[in-house]
Amino acid sequence: MYPDGFGQQPGAPKPYPDAGFGAAYPGTLPPPVPYPPRRRRRWVVAAVAALAVLVVAGVITAIVLTRGGNETSQGGALTEASR
């Protein structure tokens, strides 16, 4: 039935001349498809959010460290009037 050899089908294209096996893809390959562009917007939003968190943390730290520098300031301590 297959006079050329065992396991080889008639009419199967060969990848190279005189190759002993058929091509894995029948016919010519389609043109390559370009990769979609990378999404940079997500990274920009994450960087801006991280920067905002750092700025807020810095402002809170500066306020906590600078308040109560003199003895007349209570620095957020509870008093009789705040109860």
DSSP file (Angstrom, degrees, kcal/mol; ACC not computed):
  #  RESIDUE AA STRUCTURE BP1 BP2  ACC     N-H-->O    O-->H-N    N-H-->O    O-->H-N    TCO  KAPPA ALPHA  PHI   PSI    X-CA   Y-CA   Z-CA
    1    1 A M              0   0    0      0, 0.0     0, 0.0     0, 0.0     0, 0.0   0.000 360.0 360.0 360.0 -45.9    0.0    0.0    0.0
    2    2 A Y    >   +     0   0    0      1,-0.1     3,-0.5     7,-0.0     6,-0.1  -0.874 360.0 177.6-112.7  96.2    2.8    2.4    0.9
    3    3 A P  T 3   +     0   0    0      0, 0.0    -1,-0.1     0, 0.0     3,-0.1   0.732  69.7  67.2 -74.4 -20.3    5.7    1.5   -1.4
    4    4 A D  T 3  S-     0   0    0      1,-0.3     2,-0.3     4,-0.2     5,-0.1   0.802 115.3 -63.3 -74.2 -27.7    8.1    4.3   -0.2
    5    5 A G    X   -     0   0    0     -3,-0.5     3,-0.8     3,-0.2     2,-0.3  -0.894  63.8 -56.1 159.8 170.8    8.6    3.0    3.3
    6    6 A F  T 3  S+     0   0    0     -2,-0.3     3,-0.1     1,-0.2     0, 0.0  -0.581 114.0   6.0 -77.4 130.9    6.9    2.2    6.6
    7    7 A G  T 3  S+     0   0    0     -2,-0.3     2,-0.5     1,-0.2    -1,-0.2   0.395  96.5 115.8  84.2  -1.9    5.0    5.0    8.3
    8    8 A Q    <   -     0   0    0     -3,-0.8    -3,-0.2    -6,-0.1    -1,-0.2  -0.880  55.3-144.4-105.4 130.5    5.4    7.6    5.5
    9    9 A Q    >   -     0   0    0     -2,-0.5     3,-1.3    -3,-0.1     2,-0.2  -0.654  23.9-106.2 -92.6 146.2    2.3    8.8    3.7
   10   10 A P  T 3  S+     0   0    0      0, 0.0    -1,-0.1     0, 0.0    -8,-0.0  -0.470 101.3  18.3 -70.4 140.0    2.2    9.6    0.0
   11   11 A G  T 3  S+     0   0    0      1,-0.3    -2,-0.0    -2,-0.2     0, 0.0   0.438  82.8 142.3  83.7   0.3    2.1   13.2   -0.8
   12   12 A A    <   -     0   0    0     -3,-1.3    -1,-0.3     1,-0.1     2,-0.1  -0.607  54.8-118.3 -74.4 129.1    3.2   14.5    2.6
   13   13 A P        -     0   0    0      0, 0.0    10,-2.7     0, 0.0    -1,-0.1  -0.380  22.9-134.8 -68.3 145.8    5.5   17.5    2.1
   14   14 A K        -     0   0    0      8,-0.2     8,-0.2     1,-0.1     6,-0.0  -0.832   3.6-141.0-101.9 138.4    9.1   17.1    3.3
   15   15 A P  S    S+     0   0    0      0, 0.0    -1,-0.1     0, 0.0     7,-0.1   0.861  88.7  14.8 -67.4 -33.8   10.7   19.9    5.4
   16   16 A Y  S >  S-     0   0    0     -3,-0.0     3,-1.6     0, 0.0     2,-0.0  -0.950  99.3 -85.2-134.6 154.1   14.1   19.4    3.6
   17   17 A P  T 3  S+     0   0    0      0, 0.0     0, 0.0     0, 0.0     0, 0.0  -0.368 113.8   8.0 -60.3 138.3   15.1   17.6    0.5
   18   18 A D  T 3  S+     0   0    0      1,-0.2     2,-0.2    -2,-0.0     0, 0.0   0.735  90.4 155.8  62.2  26.7   15.7   13.9    1.2
   19   19 A A    <   -     0   0    0     -3,-1.6    -1,-0.2     1,-0.1     0, 0.0  -0.547  45.0-135.9 -79.5 151.3   14.4   14.1    4.7
   20   20 A G  S    S+     0   0    0     -2,-0.2     2,-0.3     2,-0.1    -1,-0.1   0.418  81.1  49.6 -89.5   2.0   13.1   10.9    6.3
   21   21 A F  S    S-     0   0    0    -13,-0.0    -2,-0.1    -9,-0.0     3,-0.1  -0.954  82.5-107.7-140.1 158.1   10.0   12.4    7.8
   22   22 A G        -     0   0    0     -2,-0.3    -8,-0.2    -8,-0.2     2,-0.1  -0.305  44.3 -87.6 -81.3 166.4    7.1   14.6    6.8
   23   23 A A        -     0   0    0    -10,-2.7    -1,-0.1     1,-0.1    -9,-0.0  -0.415  25.5-136.9 -72.0 148.8    6.5   18.2    7.8
   24   24 A A  S    S+     0   0    0      1,-0.2    -1,-0.1    -2,-0.1    -2,-0.0   0.798  93.9  48.2 -76.5 -28.9    4.6   18.8   11.0
   25   25 A Y  S    S-     0   0    0      2,-0.1     2,-0.4   -12,-0.0    -1,-0.2  -0.958  89.4-128.3-114.9 122.7    2.5   21.6    9.5
   26   26 A P  S    S-     0   0    0      0, 0.0     2,-0.1     0, 0.0   -14,-0.0  -0.551  73.0 -10.1 -74.0 124.4    0.9   20.9    6.1
   27   27 A G  S    S-     0   0    0     -2,-0.4     2,-0.2     2,-0.0    -2,-0.1  -0.403 110.8 -23.3  88.7-166.5    1.7   23.6    3.6
   28   28 A T        -     0   0    0     -2,-0.1     0, 0.0     1,-0.1     0, 0.0  -0.480  69.1-108.4 -81.8 152.7    3.4   27.0    4.2
   29   29 A L        -     0   0    0     -2,-0.2    -1,-0.1     1,-0.1    -2,-0.0  -0.493  33.7-111.8 -76.9 147.0    3.4   28.7    7.6
   30   30 A P        -     0   0    0      0, 0.0    -1,-0.1     0, 0.0     3,-0.1  -0.340  46.1 -84.3 -71.4 162.3    1.2   31.8    8.1
   31   31 A P        -     0   0    0      0, 0.0     2,-0.0     0, 0.0     0, 0.0  -0.329  55.5 -93.4 -65.7 151.1    3.0   35.1    8.6
   32   32 A P        -     0   0    0      0, 0.0    -3,-0.0     0, 0.0     0, 0.0  -0.347  35.0-130.9 -66.5 146.4    4.0   35.8   12.2
   33   33 A V        -     0   0    0     -3,-0.1     2,-0.1    -2,-0.0     0, 0.0  -0.847  22.8-121.2 -98.5 129.1    1.6   37.8   14.4
   34   34 A P        -     0   0    0      0, 0.0    -1,-0.0     0, 0.0     0, 0.0  -0.376  29.8-106.5 -69.6 148.7    3.1   40.7   16.3
   35   35 A Y        -     0   0    0      1,-0.1     3,-0.1    -2,-0.1     0, 0.0  -0.421  39.3-104.3 -68.2 147.3    2.8   40.7   20.1
   36   36 A P        -     0   0    0      0, 0.0    -1,-0.1     0, 0.0     3,-0.1  -0.407  47.3 -90.3 -69.2 153.3    0.2   43.2   21.5
   37   37 A P        -     0   0    0      0, 0.0     2,-0.1     0, 0.0     0, 0.0  -0.319  46.9-104.9 -64.6 147.1    1.8   46.3   23.1
   38   38 A R        -     0   0    0      1,-0.1     2,-0.8    -3,-0.1    -3,-0.0  -0.439  30.1-117.0 -73.2 144.9    2.5   46.1   26.8
   39   39 A R        +     0   0    0      1,-0.2     4,-0.3    -2,-0.1    -1,-0.1  -0.739  39.0 167.3 -86.4 111.1    0.2   47.8   29.1
   40   40 A R     >  +     0   0    0     -2,-0.8     4,-2.1     2,-0.1     5,-0.2   0.591  62.2  79.7 -96.4 -14.0    2.2   50.5   30.9
   41   41 A R  H  > S+     0   0    0      1,-0.2     4,-2.5     2,-0.2     5,-0.2   0.885  89.4  54.9 -63.4 -38.0   -0.8   52.3   32.4
   42   42 A R  H  > S+     0   0    0      1,-0.2     4,-2.1     2,-0.2    -1,-0.2   0.901 109.3  47.2 -62.4 -41.0   -1.2   49.8   35.1
   43   43 A W  H  > S+     0   0    0     -4,-0.3     4,-2.3     2,-0.2    -1,-0.2   0.871 111.1  51.6 -68.6 -36.6    2.4   50.3   36.2
   44   44 A V  H  X S+     0   0    0     -4,-2.1     4,-2.4     2,-0.2    -2,-0.2   0.924 110.7  47.7 -66.3 -43.6    2.0   54.1   36.1
   45   45 A V  H  X S+     0   0    0     -4,-2.5     4,-2.3     1,-0.2    -2,-0.2   0.908 112.8  49.1 -63.8 -41.5   -1.1   54.0   38.3
   46   46 A A  H  X S+     0   0    0     -4,-2.1     4,-2.3    -5,-0.2    -1,-0.2   0.892 111.5  49.4 -65.0 -39.7    0.6   51.6   40.8
   47   47 A A  H  X S+     0   0    0     -4,-2.3     4,-2.3     2,-0.2    -2,-0.2   0.907 111.8  47.9 -66.9 -41.4    3.7   53.9   40.9
   48   48 A V  H  X S+     0   0    0     -4,-2.4     4,-2.3     2,-0.2    -2,-0.2   0.905 112.5  49.3 -65.7 -40.8    1.6   57.0   41.5
   49   49 A A  H  X S+     0   0    0     -4,-2.3     4,-2.1     2,-0.2    -2,-0.2   0.909 111.8  48.4 -64.9 -42.0   -0.5   55.2   44.3
   50   50 A A  H  X S+     0   0    0     -4,-2.3     4,-2.2     1,-0.2    -2,-0.2   0.898 111.6  50.1 -64.9 -39.8    2.7   54.0   46.0
   51   51 A L  H  X S+     0   0    0     -4,-2.3     4,-2.3     2,-0.2    -2,-0.2   0.896 109.5  51.3 -65.0 -39.6    4.2   57.5   45.8
   52   52 A A  H  X S+     0   0    0     -4,-2.3     4,-2.4     2,-0.2    -2,-0.2   0.898 109.4  50.2 -64.3 -40.2    1.0   59.0   47.3
   53   53 A V  H  X S+     0   0    0     -4,-2.1     4,-2.4     1,-0.2    -2,-0.2   0.911 111.1  49.2 -63.8 -41.9    1.1   56.5   50.2
   54   54 A L  H  X S+     0   0    0     -4,-2.2     4,-2.3     2,-0.2    -2,-0.2   0.896 111.1  49.4 -64.7 -39.9    4.8   57.4   50.8
   55   55 A V  H  X S+     0   0    0     -4,-2.3     4,-2.5     2,-0.2    -2,-0.2   0.927 112.0  47.9 -65.5 -44.3    4.0   61.1   50.8
   56   56 A V  H  X S+     0   0    0     -4,-2.4     4,-2.4     1,-0.2    -2,-0.2   0.916 112.5  49.2 -63.0 -42.6    1.1   60.6   53.3
   57   57 A A  H  X S+     0   0    0     -4,-2.4     4,-2.3     1,-0.2    -1,-0.2   0.890 111.5  49.9 -64.1 -38.8    3.2   58.5   55.5
   58   58 A G  H  X S+     0   0    0     -4,-2.3     4,-2.5     2,-0.2    -2,-0.2   0.905 110.8  48.5 -65.6 -41.8    6.0   61.1   55.4
   59   59 A V  H  X S+     0   0    0     -4,-2.5     4,-2.3     2,-0.2    -2,-0.2   0.921 112.7  48.0 -65.1 -43.7    3.6   64.0   56.3
   60   60 A I  H  X S+     0   0    0     -4,-2.4     4,-2.4     2,-0.2    -2,-0.2   0.917 112.5  49.1 -63.4 -42.4    2.1   62.0   59.2
   61   61 A T  H  X S+     0   0    0     -4,-2.3     4,-2.4     1,-0.2    -2,-0.2   0.913 111.1  49.8 -63.2 -42.5    5.5   61.1   60.5
   62   62 A A  H  X S+     0   0    0     -4,-2.5     4,-1.8     2,-0.2    -2,-0.2   0.900 111.6  48.5 -63.9 -40.4    6.7   64.8   60.3
   63   63 A I  H  X S+     0   0    0     -4,-2.3     4,-1.6     2,-0.2    -2,-0.2   0.924 113.0  47.4 -65.4 -44.0    3.6   66.0   62.1
   64   64 A V  H  < S+     0   0    0     -4,-2.4    -2,-0.2     1,-0.2    -1,-0.2   0.894 114.9  45.7 -65.6 -39.9    4.0   63.4   64.9
   65   65 A L  H  < S+     0   0    0     -4,-2.4    -1,-0.2    -5,-0.2    -2,-0.2   0.791 116.2  44.1 -76.1 -27.3    7.7   64.1   65.3
   66   66 A T  H >< S+     0   0    0     -4,-1.8     3,-0.6    -5,-0.2    -1,-0.2   0.676  92.8  89.9 -94.7 -17.3    7.4   67.9   65.3
   67   67 A R  T 3< S+     0   0    0     -4,-1.6    -4,-0.0     1,-0.2     0, 0.0  -0.444  83.3  31.9 -78.2 155.2    4.4   68.4   67.6
   68   68 A G  T 3  S+     0   0    0     -2,-0.1    -1,-0.2     1,-0.1    -4,-0.0   0.771  71.6 138.9  74.2  25.5    4.9   68.8   71.3
   69   69 A G    <   +     0   0    0     -3,-0.6     2,-0.3     2,-0.0    -2,-0.1   0.751  63.5  48.0 -74.9 -22.8    8.2   70.5   70.9
   70   70 A N  S    S-     0   0    0      1,-0.1     3,-0.4     0, 0.0     0, 0.0  -0.746  85.9-118.9-115.3 166.7    7.4   73.0   73.7
   71   71 A E  S    S+     0   0    0     -2,-0.3    -1,-0.1     1,-0.2    -2,-0.0   0.706 107.1  61.5 -79.2 -18.8    6.1   72.5   77.2
   72   72 A T  S    S+     0   0    0      2,-0.0     2,-0.3     0, 0.0    -1,-0.2   0.743  88.5  84.4 -79.2 -21.5    2.9   74.6   76.7
   73   73 A S        -     0   0    0     -3,-0.4    -6,-0.0     1,-0.1     0, 0.0  -0.627  64.9-156.4 -82.7 137.4    1.6   72.3   74.0
   74   74 A Q    >   -     0   0    0     -2,-0.3     3,-0.9     3,-0.1    -1,-0.1   0.690  24.1-143.2 -84.9 -19.4   -0.2   69.2   75.1
   75   75 A G  T 3   -     0   0    0      1,-0.2    -8,-0.1     2,-0.1    -2,-0.1   0.865  68.8 -47.1  61.9  38.3    0.5   67.4   71.8
   76   76 A G  T 3  S+     0   0    0      1,-0.3    -1,-0.2     0, 0.0     2,-0.1   0.568  95.6 150.5  83.6   7.6   -2.8   65.6   71.5
   77   77 A A    <   -     0   0    0     -3,-0.9    -1,-0.3     1,-0.1     2,-0.2  -0.427  53.4-102.6 -72.6 149.7   -2.9   64.5   75.1
   78   78 A L        -     0   0    0     -2,-0.1     2,-0.2     3,-0.0    -1,-0.1  -0.526  44.3-177.3 -73.0 136.1   -6.3   64.0   76.8
   79   79 A T        -     0   0    0     -2,-0.2     4,-0.4    -3,-0.1     3,-0.4  -0.659  44.0 -94.9-121.6 179.9   -7.3   66.8   79.1
   80   80 A E  S >  S+     0   0    0      1,-0.2     3,-0.7    -2,-0.2    -2,-0.0   0.838 123.3  54.9 -65.6 -32.6  -10.2   67.4   81.4
   81   81 A A  T 3  S+     0   0    0      1,-0.2    -1,-0.2     2,-0.1    -3,-0.0   0.764 103.7  54.7 -74.3 -24.3  -11.9   69.5   78.6
   82   82 A S  T 3         0   0    0     -3,-0.4    -1,-0.2     1,-0.2    -2,-0.2   0.482 360.0 360.0 -90.4  -1.1  -11.7   66.7   76.0
   83   83 A R    <         0   0    0     -3,-0.7    -1,-0.2    -4,-0.4    -2,-0.1   0.479 360.0 360.0 -84.8 360.0  -13.4   64.1   78.1
